[in-house]
Amino acid sequence: MAYSAPKGANDLLPDAMYVWTRAIQEAAGVFGRFGYQMVETPIFEQTEVFTRGIGEATDVVGKEMFTVRSGEMYRRALEAGSDAPLKADQKLSLRPEGTAGWVRAAVQHNVVEPGAAPSKVFYAGPMFRAENVQKGRLRQFHQIGAECLGATDPTADAELIIMLMLYFRNMGIPMDKTTLLINSMGDEACRPAYREKVRQFILDHADQMCPECQRRAQTNPLRAFDCKNPDCAKVMENAPRITDHLCPECQDHYAKVKSYLDAMGVPYVEDPTLVRGLDYYTRTVFEVQTSFGLGSQSALGGGGRYDKLVETVGGRPTPGLGFALGFERMMLVLDQANAIPIRPSSTDFFIACVDDSVRDTAFSMLTLMRQAGVSAEMDHQGRSLKSQLKLANKLGANRVVFLGPDELAQGKVKVRNMATHAEALCDLDSARRILEQFGGRTVGAATGRLSADTLFAQ
Ligand code: HAM
């Protein structure tokens, strides 16, 4: 029986894995210049980290979380005929996003000391949401995210947005085809009254809205701004706008974020209906959207400020902000733009055996080369010389070293530069000495990486 990957979960084969690794390296480079260090948290957490952190009334937690059980707990649940009661630390879920887990870790390890400089971290890894699968919407997808804890100043918001845009630009996303949307969600001083206004507005228009939005009026009225039902969308066009209901402090904060973006020439569009799908946001929220290559799943990345989240998961009051971008969506856009980074050849040398008598020498050269830090390959299937050369070409080898019994008898090998086709007869012993030096097999061994260009330069 042949199996397929589960619906909505992709295998990352070498070409895609190369781009994923490049995407992480670029993040390490760009985010590193902004002071962000890489971290990793578990792929599963106690379910409560997400229900409390992200919010029970969100789609992500309410409908899309994969909740997992250990083998023992699963067996007990089956035996009990229904869900056996579980202790809090036995209720585990796969992470639907990275923020709640990082904030849990930051509280656990006391990462932000009072009065200390902000903590800035980034992460890269798989996230899990049981969504209806479509283009750009998967059940296991990869995010690169960044989180800053301990900074209230609007410069931190602007810095984060600028960092995200710089990252997308460096990765080759066509910036003229993306839009940065921003909004302010207010804070605990002004949002409750605003929520109430939206709730009342939905109730007043309930007869024109879908049952889901009518339910949302009670649980999470702001989600109605994201309803895809055209009737609801039409009604919500006239709903009260948060930007008309911000308290003076939130107004000031939002104005400053915008002024920093203006000063740095970062274009944005204000969208007072941008509410984002997670409950922890306060004040600044933003999303980078494009329809280029993405279709209806237009968000390439998004984030915002979450000044209450650390307290919600049991820490001291600590402001926070961050974003995450979706790797698979970024791949779709790069593909459309013909800008997917191509995996370069990683083979410096291919060692070709003219006949079987030289295989021992070939194998020892191969191993010495790898130990010395250059990449090398040989045939392991007893191919003819012609098909060894085909393989060398397929691997994109920069040079082929021909081991032939006649040349070897004189201590020589023929080296062909595959780009120029130039050939030279080179001294095997001196190449072997260099390799042993760089491979650490001789006293006073050379350090550093051997440049493949210099190996057969003699
Ligand atoms: P989010 O908007 O839910 O935010 O996800 C961020 C990005 O992940 C999206 O813009 C999208 O590119 C990608 N993404 C989300 N769901 C899927 C999916 N089902 N399939 C493919 N890609 C997807 C967050 O996750 C927040 N934690 C961001 C954040 C960090 N806010 C503050 N700090």
Residues whose N, C-alpha, C, O or C-beta is under 5 A from the ligand:
A	BS01	HAM	E97 G98 T99 R129 E131 G136 R137 L138 F141 G145 A146 A299 L300 G301 G302 G303 G304 L321 G322 F323 A324 L325 G326 R329
